[in-house]
């Protein structure tokens, strides 16, 4: 009788251990699945956006790349086939580039409601950049960092565009530094 009780007790103990082990094994994949599901629900922050620059008549005149750098955006512009000289260049609030005047791109990207111009003591728009210098062969390149923001903020619900103006930006005068007509535009696309 004592042997039967010991065997029965040992069987119960073995069964309980087996169930506990099974319970741990069964919960671990479920936890991993929940974590994977949560990660899949959170959208990835865009790390890069590009824009193909075009003139009002549809001619390709360059490429813009925006790359995430911590809480900054590194903008790189490569222009071709443009008029020599200095040109104002800005990120605009709306991802639309309808010609001929590209007014659909909206105003300069300015979420803080600042004044215009890199030299303005009252601040600057997020979209303000140094002038783009185009050489005699029609090419130009500029790299500039927009600080304290992200590509996700730039590419809000209505997107963003990069616009090149006909004249140099004086970096002070609201709203666009007396930079003249909009002569090229490119809509940013995350990618």
C-alpha positions in Angstrom: 0.0 0.0 0.0 2.8 2.4 0.8 4.4 1.5 -2.5 1.2 2.4 -4.4 0.9 5.8 -2.7 4.6 6.6 -3.4 4.1 5.6 -7.1 0.9 7.6 -7.3 2.5 10.6 -5.6 5.5 10.4 -7.9 3.2 10.2 -10.9 1.3 13.3 -9.8 4.5 15.2 -9.3 5.8 14.1 -12.7 2.5 15.1 -14.3 2.5 18.5 -12.6 6.1 19.2 -13.7 5.2 18.2 -17.3 2.2 20.5 -17.3 4.2 23.4 -15.9 6.9 22.8 -18.5 4.2 22.6 -21.3 2.6 25.8 -20.0 5.9 27.7 -20.1 6.7 26.4 -23.6 3.2 27.2 -24.8 3.3 30.8 -23.4 6.8 31.7 -24.9 5.8 31.5 -28.5 2.6 33.4 -27.8 4.6 36.2 -26.2 6.9 36.2 -29.1 4.0 36.3 -31.5 2.4 39.3 -29.6 5.7 41.2 -29.7 6.1 40.5 -33.4 2.5 41.6 -34.0 3.0 44.8 -32.0 6.2 45.6 -34.0 4.3 45.0 -37.3 1.6 47.5 -36.3 4.0 50.3 -35.6 4.9 51.9 -39.0 8.5 52.4 -39.8 9.8 56.0 -39.8 10.9 57.0 -43.3 14.6 57.2 -43.5 14.8 58.7 -47.0 12.8 60.6 -49.5 13.6 61.7 -53.1 12.2 64.2 -55.5 12.7 64.5 -59.3 13.1 68.2 -60.2 11.2 69.3 -63.3 10.6 72.5 -65.1 7.1 73.8 -66.0 7.4 72.1 -69.4 8.3 68.7 -67.8 12.0 68.7 -68.5 14.1 66.8 -65.9 16.5 69.2 -64.2 17.8 67.2 -61.3 17.3 65.1 -58.2 16.9 65.8 -54.5 17.6 63.3 -51.7 16.5 63.8 -48.1 18.1 61.5 -45.6 17.3 61.1 -41.9 20.2 61.9 -39.5 19.0 61.6 -35.9 16.7 64.6 -35.5 17.9 66.3 -38.7 17.3 65.9 -42.4 20.3 66.0 -44.8 19.2 67.5 -48.1 21.3 66.9 -51.2 20.4 68.6 -54.5 22.0 67.8 -57.9 20.7 70.1 -60.6 21.4 70.0 -64.4 20.2 72.0 -67.4 19.5 75.2 -65.4 20.3 78.8 -66.0 23.6 79.9 -64.5 23.6 82.0 -61.3 22.3 81.9 -57.8 18.8 80.5 -57.2 16.6 80.5 -54.0 15.8 76.9 -53.1 13.3 75.9 -50.4 11.2 73.0 -49.1 7.6 73.8 -49.6 4.6 72.6 -47.6 2.6 70.6 -50.1 3.7 67.7 -52.2 2.2 69.0 -55.5 4.0 70.5 -58.5 1.5 71.7 -61.0 2.9 74.1 -63.6 3.4 76.5 -64.9 4.0 78.5 -61.7 4.2 75.6 -59.2 1.9 77.5 -56.7 0.3 74.2 -55.7 3.5 73.5 -53.7 2.3 76.1 -51.2 4.4 78.3 -49.0 7.8 77.4 -47.4 7.7 74.6 -44.8 7.3 76.6 -41.6 5.8 74.6 -38.8 7.1 77.0 -36.1 5.6 80.1 -37.7 9.1 81.8 -38.0 10.2 84.6 -40.3 12.0 83.9 -43.6 15.7 83.6 -44.1 18.9 82.0 -42.8 20.1 85.5 -41.8 16.9 86.6 -40.2 17.4 87.3 -36.4 13.8 86.3 -35.9 14.4 82.7 -37.0 13.9 80.9 -40.2 11.5 78.6 -41.9 12.3 74.9 -41.7 12.3 75.0 -45.5 14.8 77.8 -45.9 18.1 76.8 -47.5 21.2 78.5 -48.8 21.2 79.6 -52.5 21.9 77.0 -55.2 24.7 78.2 -57.4 24.4 76.9 -61.0 27.7 77.0 -63.0 28.0 78.0 -66.6 27.5 74.4 -67.8 24.0 74.4 -66.1 24.9 72.2 -63.2 24.9 72.8 -59.5 25.0 70.9 -56.3 24.2 71.8 -52.7 24.1 69.9 -49.4 22.3 71.3 -46.4 21.0 70.0 -43.1 17.6 71.0 -41.8 18.0 70.7 -38.0 15.5 69.5 -35.4 12.9 67.7 -37.5 12.3 64.4 -39.3 11.3 63.2 -42.7 8.0 62.0 -41.2 7.3 65.6 -40.1 8.2 66.9 -43.5 6.1 64.4 -45.3 2.9 65.1 -43.3 -0.6 64.4 -44.7 -0.2 66.6 -47.8 3.5 65.9 -48.4 6.2 68.3 -49.4 8.1 69.6 -52.4 11.4 71.2 -53.2 11.2 74.4 -55.3 13.9 76.2 -57.1 13.4 79.9 -57.8 14.6 82.2 -60.7 16.5 84.6 -58.5 18.8 84.5 -55.5 17.2 84.4 -52.0 18.2 87.5 -49.9 17.8 85.3 -46.8 15.8 88.0 -45.0 12.7 89.2 -46.7 9.4 87.5 -45.9 7.9 85.4 -47.4 10.5 84.0 -49.8 13.6 86.3 -49.9 12.7 88.1 -53.1 13.7 84.9 -55.0 11.3 85.4 -57.8 9.3 82.9 -59.9 9.3 79.2 -59.2 11.2 77.6 -62.1 11.6 74.0 -61.0 9.8 71.7 -58.6 10.0 68.2 -57.3 7.6 66.2 -55.0 9.2 64.2 -52.2 8.4 60.5 -52.1 9.4 58.4 -49.2 11.6 55.4 -50.1 
